[in-house]
């Protein structure tokens, strides 16, 4: 079983050969405006436009916790919008991250990445604004992605470790 590779750098500039998917976690209320999505939007307009349209038409599609939307942004390069957080605020039900939804989304992402022959690149998903703990998310990535032989690189921007 392969391991997750950790590097310092920008997840919007994946360092690998071949097809690549940049994965990140979105909320389930159609909000796009803080965190890693800003870096995505600086590079490509398509992921935000696709996410907003997906949310707007949710009565007629699969938009829900655990869903994944693959958006092409270049030659052999996609962004995976994964719905893995309920709302955007910490409240009586705790932080927005939903580990079960991220687990489901990672399973779906694994199917897509395997079909594309793609490696997966991401920041520490679910651990920023969503309030998740990497100690809970890392095993999900190991089980769903690297356990299936899919190469995963996690990018720590600047500091971190």
C-alpha positions as CSV (number, residue, x, y, z in Angstrom):
1,X,0.0,0.0,0.0
2,X,1.4,3.4,-0.9
3,X,1.7,6.2,1.6
4,X,0.5,9.8,1.4
5,X,3.3,12.1,0.3
6,X,3.5,15.4,2.2
7,X,5.2,18.4,0.6
8,X,5.4,22.1,1.2
9,X,3.8,24.1,-1.6
10,X,0.7,25.1,-3.4
11,X,-2.0,22.4,-4.1
12,X,-3.2,24.4,-7.1
13,X,0.2,23.6,-8.7
14,X,0.4,19.8,-8.4
15,X,3.9,18.4,-8.8
16,X,3.4,15.1,-10.6
17,X,3.4,13.7,-14.1
18,X,0.3,12.4,-15.8
19,X,-3.4,13.1,-15.1
20,X,-4.1,14.9,-11.8
21,X,-7.1,15.7,-9.7
22,X,-7.0,18.5,-7.2
23,X,-9.4,17.6,-4.4
24,X,-11.0,20.0,-1.8
25,X,-14.0,20.1,0.5
26,X,-17.0,22.4,-0.1
27,X,-20.0,23.1,2.1
28,X,-23.6,22.1,1.4
29,X,-25.1,25.6,1.3
30,X,-23.6,27.0,-1.9
31,X,-21.0,29.2,-0.2
32,X,-17.7,29.7,-2.0
33,X,-15.6,32.6,-0.7
34,X,-13.1,31.6,2.0
35,X,-10.2,29.3,2.4
36,X,-8.7,27.1,-0.3
37,X,-11.4,27.9,-2.8
38,X,-10.0,31.4,-3.1
39,X,-6.7,29.9,-4.4
40,X,-8.7,27.8,-6.9
41,X,-10.7,30.7,-8.1
42,X,-7.5,32.8,-8.6
43,X,-6.3,30.1,-11.1
44,X,-9.5,29.0,-12.8
45,X,-13.1,30.3,-12.9
46,X,-14.6,26.9,-13.8
47,X,-14.6,25.1,-10.3
48,X,-16.6,27.9,-8.7
49,X,-19.0,28.4,-11.6
50,X,-19.6,24.6,-11.7
51,X,-20.1,24.4,-8.0
52,X,-22.5,27.3,-7.9
53,X,-24.6,25.9,-10.8
54,X,-24.5,22.4,-9.2
55,X,-25.9,23.9,-5.9
56,X,-28.4,26.1,-7.7
57,X,-29.9,23.1,-9.6
58,X,-29.6,20.7,-6.6
59,X,-33.2,19.7,-6.8
60,X,-32.4,18.0,-10.1
61,X,-28.9,16.5,-9.4
62,X,-26.8,14.7,-6.8
63,X,-25.7,17.8,-4.8
64,X,-25.6,16.6,-1.2
65,X,-23.1,15.7,1.6
66,X,-20.7,13.1,0.2
67,X,-21.2,14.1,-3.5
68,X,-18.3,14.8,-5.8
69,X,-18.2,17.0,-8.9
70,X,-15.2,16.7,-11.2
71,X,-14.5,19.9,-13.1
72,X,-11.9,19.9,-16.0
73,X,-9.5,22.9,-15.7
74,X,-6.7,21.9,-18.1
75,X,-5.2,19.1,-20.1
76,X,-5.4,16.0,-17.9
77,X,-6.2,18.2,-14.9
78,X,-9.4,18.3,-12.9
79,X,-10.7,19.9,-9.6
80,X,-12.9,17.7,-7.4
81,X,-15.5,19.7,-5.5
82,X,-16.3,17.3,-2.6
83,X,-19.3,18.3,-0.4
84,X,-18.0,17.4,3.0
85,X,-19.2,20.1,5.4
86,X,-22.6,21.1,6.8
87,X,-22.9,24.8,6.6
88,X,-20.0,27.1,7.4
89,X,-20.3,28.0,11.1
90,X,-19.5,26.1,14.3
91,X,-22.7,25.8,16.3
92,X,-24.6,23.5,18.6
93,X,-23.9,20.5,16.4
94,X,-20.1,21.3,16.5
95,X,-17.8,22.2,13.6
96,X,-19.0,22.1,10.0
97,X,-16.8,19.1,8.9
98,X,-18.7,15.9,8.3
99,X,-16.3,13.0,8.4
100,X,-18.9,10.5,7.0
101,X,-19.5,12.8,4.0
102,X,-15.7,13.2,3.4
103,X,-15.3,9.4,3.6
104,X,-18.1,8.9,1.0
105,X,-16.7,11.6,-1.2
106,X,-13.2,10.1,-1.1
107,X,-14.7,6.7,-2.1
108,X,-16.3,8.4,-5.1
109,X,-13.2,10.3,-5.9
110,X,-11.2,7.1,-5.8
111,X,-13.5,5.6,-8.5
112,X,-13.0,8.7,-10.7
113,X,-9.2,8.9,-10.2
114,X,-8.8,5.2,-10.9
115,X,-10.9,5.6,-14.2
116,X,-8.7,8.6,-15.2
117,X,-5.4,7.0,-14.1
118,X,-4.9,10.2,-12.1
119,X,-3.0,11.1,-8.9
120,X,-4.8,13.1,-6.3
121,X,-3.5,16.4,-4.8
122,X,-5.0,18.4,-1.9
123,X,-4.4,20.6,1.0
124,X,-5.3,19.1,4.4
125,X,-8.9,18.8,3.5
126,X,-11.6,19.5,6.1
127,X,-9.0,20.9,8.6
128,X,-9.2,24.6,7.8
129,X,-12.5,26.5,8.0
130,X,-14.4,23.2,8.3
131,X,-12.7,22.6,11.7
132,X,-11.8,19.0,11.2
133,X,-8.9,17.1,12.7
134,X,-6.3,15.6,10.3
135,X,-5.9,12.6,12.6
136,X,-9.5,11.7,11.6
137,X,-9.2,12.6,7.9
138,X,-5.8,11.0,7.1
139,X,-7.0,7.4,7.7
140,X,-9.9,8.0,5.4
141,X,-7.5,9.1,2.6
142,X,-5.3,6.1,3.3
143,X,-8.2,3.7,3.2
144,X,-10.1,5.2,0.2
145,X,-7.3,6.4,-2.0
146,X,-3.8,5.1,-1.2
147,X,-5.2,1.7,-0.2
148,X,-6.4,1.4,-3.8
149,X,-3.0,2.3,-5.2
150,X,-3.9,6.0,-6.0
151,X,-1.0,8.3,-5.4
152,X,-1.9,11.2,-3.0
153,X,0.1,14.3,-2.3
154,X,-0.9,16.6,0.5
155,X,0.4,20.2,0.3
156,X,1.2,22.3,3.3
157,X,1.2,25.9,2.2
158,X,4.3,27.7,3.7
159,X,4.7,26.5,7.3
160,X,2.9,23.5,8.6
161,X,4.3,20.1,8.8
